[in-house]
Structure formats: C-alpha cells, structure tokens
Amino acid sequence: MKKIGLAAAVLFAMTTGAHAYQFEVKGQSEYVDTTANDKNYTGDLQGTYYFKNVDASKGPLAEAAFLNKASNVSVGYSYEQYNQKNSINYHVGTYGVKGEGYFSTPYTASIPLYANASYNHTDVDGKNAISRDDKGDRYALEVGAMPTNNFLLAVGYTRTNPLALDTFDIMNYGIAKSVGESTFSSNKDYATARVKYVGAIDGTNMSIGFEGKAIFNHEAAYGLKTDLYLTPALSVGVSFADTSRFNYYPGFSYDHVWGADVNYFVTPAISVGATYVKANAKNGNNLDTDTVGLNASVRF
C-alpha cells in the first residue's frame, strides 16, 4: 500500500500544476534519410539530477533550469545505425557524463560564474568487411560568466580522439549537426565560444531565447538557434549551422544545415516535441540528409 501511495503521489505531481522538480528524463528518436542509406533511426536517452529544486513557475518551462541557474549532473546514451545498400553498415553507441555548475565568489558576487565539464565515449561497430570497428573519446571543459540576468558568455576547450560524438549535443541539436561537428574536429584539439540569452518580451506572455556556438581549430564553424516561447508551455524554434568545413571524408562536405522544432509542455512536468533538420551535400558528396525527430521529457 505504501508503494502504491508513493506512485500515486508521483503521478499526481507530474500531471497537475507542480512547479518544482529535481530530476529530468529525456528521450528522443530521429528518422535519418539520405540519398544513399537504407532509412535509419536513432535512439537517445538522458537523465539529469539537479542539486536543488528547480522552480518552473516563472518564464518558459523549457528553460527553467537555465533561469534558475540550477547546477546539475547528467548521464546520456545514444545509439545509431547507419547502413547503405550493399555497402557500409555501422552500429554506433555513445555514452557520456556531464557536470554543470553556477556559482559565485566574494569577488564576483554580482556576476555569477559558470562551468561545465563532460566526457563521452563512442564505439563504432562495423557489421561487414568494408566497415571497420572504431572508437573514440571526447573531453570538454567550458567556463563563463553571466554579466546580466539570463545572459551567459562562455569559452571552452575540447579534445577528441579520433571520432567521438557528444550525447548531449545530439539531444539538443540532432544527429546530423552532431556528426558534422565531430567529423570536423576529430583527432584535434579545438576551442569553443558560446553565448545564450533568454528573456521576456515586454507587454506579452511571450519570451525569446537565443544561443550561438562557434568552434575553432585551423578553421572555424558555427551554429545558431532561436526559440520563440509563445506561452510558457509552447515554443517554436529555428536553427542554422555553417558546416561547409564539416568534412565526412576528404573533399566531401555539407553546405549549411537548417532546422526547425516545436515543443509543448502538456503539464509543467511532461513535454513532447518534434524536430526537422535538412543538410545539403556539396563538393561531390551525394548524401543529402533529412532527419525527423520526436522527443519527450518527464520531470519529478
């Protein structure tokens, strides 16, 4: 009876007007269609624990953790299959762990500081004679500050060896952009810069969110994402990435990558969403790519 009562209490909190949470579980799957593949799917899962309750009663629900400056730890897993008829056949698994913190010091009391560190490991399992096994690790560190409320500036360093995906980027930006960034940076050290802002639109119930990211080694690439929160529960977004240097193989690359998404919180604790990404191939690469994704999250 006690277990039934506890389950009922959790279900009640998830389906009513609860405005605080400490755990979040996200799931996502993308359908990947290129001009050469055999119609593949991905599956991703991420769990996050926040050290203090996150107040989701103000601002966009999707950005509650950022607005609360909520320190946390996350674990993630991503699985992809990619094959071409009578050609390559890969199964790819990636797991990762990430810590994210907001803090202040006696010298920066009015300007919160920020840091995150992550590790990801990718195993590539070739399923035929022309698809070789591979594996790689990715280490990343980022530090920054919030000079004004809800506005983050950060710089970082990433090391990969060789190809290694980022489970957290996959969850946030989709498999196409994440693979592009990973191939661009494989077996290299590179620097990153990121800016993020979320703010209310005066005189309305709406908010706007913006995030930009750039990566630098001997060349550079960048991505931009903007979300319009029509209500605290409903948002639509568009994204763009300059991937002209995201080479999958020498001399083969993708042009700009565009994306769109919609997200809706059915309750303050349950959300559902959909994504679309279009990557145009160029320079002899025949792998024009479209992905369609569905995602959901639960907070408690």
C-alpha positions as CSV (number, residue, x, y, z in Angstrom):
1,M,0.0,0.0,0.0
2,K,2.9,2.4,0.8
3,K,4.4,1.8,-2.7
4,I,1.0,2.4,-4.3
5,G,0.6,5.6,-2.4
6,L,4.1,6.8,-3.3
7,A,3.4,6.0,-7.0
8,A,0.1,7.9,-6.9
9,A,1.8,10.9,-5.3
10,V,4.5,11.0,-8.0
11,L,1.8,10.6,-10.8
12,F,-0.3,13.4,-9.2
13,A,2.7,15.7,-9.1
14,M,3.5,15.0,-12.7
15,T,0.0,15.6,-14.1
16,T,-1.1,18.6,-12.0
17,G,0.3,22.1,-11.6
18,A,3.6,21.1,-9.9
19,H,6.1,23.9,-10.4
20,A,9.3,22.4,-8.9
21,Y,11.4,19.4,-9.9
22,Q,14.8,17.9,-9.2
23,F,15.0,15.1,-11.8
24,E,14.5,15.2,-15.5
25,V,14.5,12.3,-18.0
26,K,14.5,12.9,-21.8
27,G,14.1,10.6,-24.7
28,Q,14.5,11.1,-28.4
29,S,14.4,9.2,-31.7
30,E,15.3,10.5,-35.2
31,Y,14.5,9.1,-38.6
32,V,17.5,9.6,-40.8
33,D,17.1,9.7,-44.6
34,T,19.9,10.3,-47.0
35,T,20.1,9.7,-50.8
36,A,22.2,6.5,-50.1
37,N,21.1,5.0,-46.8
38,D,18.5,2.4,-46.0
39,K,16.3,4.5,-43.9
40,N,17.8,4.5,-40.4
41,Y,16.7,5.5,-36.9
42,T,18.5,6.7,-33.8
43,G,17.6,6.5,-30.1
44,D,18.8,8.8,-27.3
45,L,18.2,8.9,-23.5
46,Q,19.4,11.5,-21.0
47,G,18.9,11.8,-17.2
48,T,19.7,14.9,-15.1
49,Y,19.8,15.4,-11.4
50,Y,19.6,19.0,-10.1
51,F,21.2,19.6,-6.7
52,K,18.4,21.9,-5.6
53,N,14.7,22.1,-6.6
54,V,14.2,23.9,-9.9
55,D,11.4,26.5,-9.7
56,A,9.4,26.3,-13.0
57,S,6.7,28.8,-12.1
58,K,8.4,31.7,-14.0
59,G,9.3,32.1,-17.6
60,P,9.5,29.4,-20.3
61,L,9.2,25.9,-18.8
62,A,11.8,24.6,-21.3
63,E,14.4,27.0,-19.8
64,A,13.5,26.6,-16.1
65,A,16.9,25.2,-15.2
66,F,18.9,27.9,-17.0
67,L,16.7,30.7,-15.5
68,N,17.2,29.2,-12.0
69,K,21.0,28.8,-12.6
70,A,20.5,25.2,-11.5
71,S,23.7,23.2,-11.0
72,N,23.4,19.6,-12.1
73,V,24.9,16.3,-13.3
74,S,23.7,14.4,-16.3
75,V,24.3,11.0,-17.9
76,G,23.4,10.2,-21.5
77,Y,23.3,7.3,-24.0
78,S,22.9,7.5,-27.8
79,Y,22.5,4.6,-30.3
80,E,22.5,4.9,-34.1
81,Q,22.5,2.5,-37.0
82,Y,23.7,3.6,-40.4
83,N,23.9,1.4,-43.5
84,Q,23.8,1.8,-47.3
85,K,22.5,-1.0,-49.5
86,N,25.3,-3.4,-50.4
87,S,27.8,-1.1,-48.8
88,I,28.8,0.2,-45.3
89,N,26.9,-0.9,-42.2
90,Y,27.6,0.6,-38.8
91,H,26.1,0.4,-35.4
92,V,27.2,3.3,-33.1
93,G,26.8,3.6,-29.4
94,T,27.9,6.6,-27.3
95,Y,27.7,7.2,-23.6
96,G,28.5,10.4,-21.7
97,V,28.5,12.2,-18.4
98,K,28.4,15.9,-17.7
99,G,28.5,18.3,-14.8
100,E,27.3,21.9,-14.9
101,G,27.6,24.5,-12.2
102,Y,26.7,28.0,-11.4
103,F,28.5,29.7,-8.5
104,S,29.8,33.0,-7.2
105,T,32.9,34.1,-5.2
106,P,33.4,37.1,-2.8
107,Y,34.9,38.9,-5.8
108,T,32.1,38.1,-8.3
109,A,29.0,38.2,-6.1
110,S,27.1,40.3,-8.6
111,I,28.2,38.3,-11.6
112,P,27.5,34.5,-11.4
113,L,30.2,32.3,-12.8
114,Y,29.6,29.2,-14.8
115,A,31.5,26.0,-15.6
116,N,30.8,22.6,-17.2
117,A,32.9,19.5,-17.9
118,S,31.9,16.4,-19.9
119,Y,33.3,13.1,-21.1
120,N,31.9,11.0,-24.0
121,H,33.0,7.7,-25.4
122,T,31.9,6.3,-28.8
123,D,32.1,2.7,-30.0
124,V,31.7,2.2,-33.8
125,D,30.8,-1.5,-34.6
126,G,31.3,-2.3,-38.2
127,K,28.9,-5.0,-39.4
128,N,30.6,-6.1,-42.7
129,A,34.0,-6.4,-44.2
130,I,34.2,-2.9,-45.5
131,S,33.0,-1.3,-42.2
132,R,35.8,-1.2,-39.7
133,D,35.4,-1.0,-36.0
134,D,36.5,2.2,-34.3
135,K,36.2,4.1,-31.0
136,G,36.9,7.5,-29.6
137,D,36.8,9.7,-26.6
138,R,35.8,13.3,-26.2
139,Y,36.8,15.6,-23.3
140,A,35.3,19.1,-23.0
141,L,35.6,21.9,-20.5
142,E,33.8,25.3,-20.6
143,V,33.9,28.3,-18.3
144,G,32.0,31.5,-18.4
145,A,30.0,34.2,-16.6
146,M,26.6,35.9,-16.6
147,P,27.2,39.6,-16.9
148,T,23.5,40.3,-16.8
149,N,20.5,38.3,-15.8
150,N,19.8,35.2,-18.0
151,F,22.7,36.1,-20.3
152,L,25.6,33.6,-20.5
153,L,29.0,34.1,-22.1
154,A,31.4,31.1,-22.1
155,V,34.5,29.8,-23.7
156,G,35.9,26.3,-23.7
157,Y,38.3,23.6,-24.9
158,T,37.5,20.2,-26.4
159,R,39.8,17.3,-27.2
160,T,38.7,14.3,-29.4
161,N,40.5,11.1,-30.5
162,P,39.5,10.2,-33.0
163,L,35.8,10.4,-34.0
164,A,33.7,10.8,-30.9
165,L,30.1,12.1,-30.6
166,D,28.5,14.1,-27.8
167,T,25.4,12.6,-26.4
168,F,24.2,16.0,-25.0
169,D,24.7,17.8,-28.4
170,I,22.7,15.0,-30.1
171,M,19.9,15.5,-27.7
172,N,19.9,19.3,-28.1
173,Y,20.7,19.7,-31.8
174,G,20.1,16.4,-33.5
175,I,22.4,13.7,-35.0
176,A,23.2,15.5,-38.3
177,K,24.7,18.5,-36.7
178,S,26.5,16.5,-34.0
179,V,28.1,14.1,-36.5
180,G,29.1,17.1,-38.6
181,E,30.9,18.8,-35.7
182,S,32.5,15.5,-34.6
183,T,34.0,14.8,-38.0
184,F,35.1,18.4,-38.3
185,S,37.0,18.2,-35.1
186,S,38.1,14.5,-34.9
187,N,41.7,13.9,-33.7
188,K,42.1,17.6,-33.0
189,D,42.1,20.0,-30.1
190,Y,39.8,23.0,-30.6
191,A,38.4,26.0,-28.8
192,T,34.7,26.9,-28.4
193,A,32.8,30.1,-27.7
194,R,29.1,30.2,-26.7
195,V,26.5,32.8,-25.9
196,K,23.0,32.2,-24.6
197,Y,20.1,34.5,-23.6
198,V,16.5,34.0,-22.5
199,G,14.2,37.0,-21.8
200,A,10.6,38.1,-21.7
201,I,9.0,40.1,-24.4
202,D,7.6,43.2,-22.8
203,G,3.9,43.6,-22.7
204,T,3.2,40.0,-23.6
205,N,3.2,36.5,-22.2
206,M,5.9,35.5,-24.6
207,S,9.7,35.1,-24.3
208,I,12.6,34.8,-26.7
209,G,15.7,32.6,-26.5
210,F,18.9,32.7,-28.4
211,E,22.0,30.5,-28.4
212,G,25.1,30.7,-30.6
213,K,28.2,28.5,-30.7
214,A,31.4,28.6,-32.6
215,I,34.3,26.1,-32.8
216,F,37.9,26.9,-33.8
217,N,41.0,24.9,-34.8
218,H,42.8,25.7,-38.0
219,E,39.4,26.6,-39.4
220,A,36.1,27.6,-37.9
221,A,32.4,26.7,-37.9
222,Y,29.4,27.9,-36.0
223,G,25.7,27.3,-35.2
224,L,22.8,29.5,-34.2
225,K,19.4,28.7,-32.6
226,T,16.5,30.9,-31.8
227,D,13.3,29.9,-29.9
228,L,10.1,31.9,-29.6
229,Y,8.1,30.9,-26.5
230,L,4.5,31.8,-27.4
231,T,3.5,30.8,-23.9
232,P,5.5,29.3,-21.0
233,A,4.4,25.9,-22.3
234,L,4.7,26.2,-26.1
235,S,7.7,27.1,-28.2
236,V,8.8,27.1,-31.8
237,G,12.4,27.3,-32.9
238,V,14.7,27.6,-35.9
239,S,18.4,26.7,-36.2
240,F,21.3,27.1,-38.6
241,A,24.8,25.7,-38.8
242,D,27.6,26.7,-41.2
243,T,29.0,23.2,-41.8
244,S,31.0,23.9,-45.0
245,R,34.0,22.6,-43.2
246,F,32.3,19.6,-41.6
247,N,34.1,17.0,-43.8
248,Y,32.9,13.4,-43.6
249,Y,35.7,12.3,-45.9
250,P,38.5,14.3,-47.6
251,G,37.0,16.6,-50.2
252,F,33.4,15.8,-49.2
253,S,31.4,18.2,-47.2
254,Y,28.0,19.6,-46.4
255,D,26.6,23.0,-47.0
256,H,24.5,24.9,-44.5
257,V,22.3,22.9,-42.2
258,W,18.8,24.2,-41.3
259,G,16.5,23.0,-38.6
260,A,13.1,23.7,-37.1
261,D,11.4,22.4,-33.9
262,V,8.3,22.7,-31.8
263,N,8.0,21.8,-28.1
264,Y,4.9,21.7,-25.9
265,F,4.5,21.0,-22.1
266,V,1.3,19.1,-21.7
267,T,1.7,19.7,-18.0
268,P,4.6,21.5,-16.2
269,A,6.2,18.1,-15.8
270,I,5.6,16.4,-19.2
271,S,6.7,17.7,-22.6
272,V,6.6,16.5,-26.1
273,G,8.3,17.8,-29.2
274,A,9.2,17.4,-32.9
275,T,12.3,18.4,-34.9
276,Y,13.3,18.6,-38.5
277,V,16.8,19.1,-39.9
278,K,17.9,19.5,-43.6
279,A,21.6,19.1,-44.6
280,N,22.5,19.8,-48.2
281,A,25.5,18.0,-49.6
282,K,28.1,19.6,-51.8
283,N,31.6,19.1,-53.4
284,G,30.8,15.6,-54.8
285,N,29.1,14.3,-51.6
286,N,25.8,12.7,-52.7
287,L,24.5,12.3,-49.1
288,D,21.8,14.9,-48.9
289,T,20.3,14.3,-45.4
290,D,16.9,14.9,-43.8
291,T,16.1,13.9,-40.2
292,V,12.7,14.0,-38.4
293,G,12.7,13.5,-34.7
294,L,10.3,13.0,-31.8
295,N,11.1,13.7,-28.2
296,A,9.6,13.7,-24.8
297,S,10.7,14.6,-21.2
298,V,9.4,13.9,-17.7
299,R,10.3,16.0,-14.6
300,F,9.7,15.0,-11.0
